[in-house]
Amino acid sequence: MTTTLLLCVVLLAIVFAGTNYARKQPATQIVLEDAEKQDIRRIREDKGAVHAIRNLRKNHPGLGLAEAKKIVDEF
């Protein structure tokens, strides 16, 4: 019983440590060329914001969903 409880506590600590680590990762900084900005605008207007976000994240691996959405929404 005590071993099972100890194992549960350790597992919960690992899970919570992992979620806190994911939240504290710094935002990815990217620099967009004018041509890429125009492509994002064109894709957003023609196919919608979801496609523009998907394309942006495809071209910039490591860019988070929220960050990509913010960039697309700014155009």
C-alpha positions as CSV (number, residue, x, y, z in Angstrom):
1,M,0.0,0.0,0.0
2,T,2.8,2.5,1.0
3,T,4.8,1.6,-2.1
4,T,1.8,2.2,-4.4
5,L,1.1,5.5,-2.7
6,L,4.7,6.6,-3.1
7,L,4.7,5.6,-6.8
8,C,1.6,7.6,-7.4
9,V,3.1,10.7,-5.7
10,V,6.3,10.3,-7.8
11,L,4.3,10.0,-11.0
12,L,2.2,13.0,-10.2
13,A,5.3,15.0,-9.5
14,I,6.8,14.0,-12.9
15,V,3.6,15.0,-14.7
16,F,3.3,18.4,-13.0
17,A,7.0,19.1,-13.6
18,G,6.5,18.3,-17.3
19,T,3.5,20.6,-17.7
20,N,5.3,23.5,-15.9
21,Y,8.3,23.0,-18.1
22,A,6.2,23.2,-21.3
23,R,4.6,26.5,-20.1
24,K,7.9,28.2,-19.3
25,Q,9.5,27.6,-22.7
26,P,10.4,30.9,-24.3
27,A,8.4,32.1,-27.3
28,T,10.0,31.5,-30.7
29,Q,11.1,34.7,-32.4
30,I,10.9,34.7,-36.2
31,V,11.6,37.4,-38.8
32,L,9.3,37.4,-41.7
33,E,10.4,38.8,-45.1
34,D,8.0,41.0,-47.0
35,A,7.4,38.2,-49.6
36,E,6.4,35.8,-46.8
37,K,4.1,38.4,-45.2
38,Q,2.4,38.8,-48.6
39,D,2.0,35.0,-48.9
40,I,0.4,34.8,-45.5
41,R,-2.0,37.6,-46.3
42,R,-2.9,35.9,-49.7
43,I,-3.4,32.5,-48.1
44,R,-5.5,34.0,-45.3
45,E,-7.7,35.9,-47.8
46,D,-8.0,33.0,-50.3
47,K,-8.2,29.9,-48.0
48,G,-8.7,31.3,-44.5
49,A,-6.8,31.8,-41.3
50,V,-6.4,28.1,-40.5
51,H,-4.5,27.5,-43.7
52,A,-2.3,30.6,-43.2
53,I,-1.4,29.4,-39.7
54,R,-0.7,25.9,-40.9
55,N,1.6,27.2,-43.7
56,L,3.4,29.6,-41.3
57,R,4.0,26.7,-38.8
58,K,5.2,24.5,-41.6
59,N,7.8,27.0,-42.7
60,H,8.9,27.8,-39.1
61,P,9.1,24.5,-37.1
62,G,9.0,25.2,-33.4
63,L,6.5,28.1,-33.8
64,G,3.6,27.5,-31.4
65,L,0.0,27.6,-32.4
66,A,-0.8,30.6,-30.4
67,E,2.2,32.5,-31.7
68,A,1.3,31.7,-35.3
69,K,-2.3,32.7,-34.8
70,K,-1.2,36.0,-33.3
71,I,1.1,36.7,-36.3
72,V,-1.7,35.8,-38.8
73,D,-4.2,37.9,-37.0
74,E,-1.9,40.9,-37.1
75,F,-2.0,41.0,-40.9
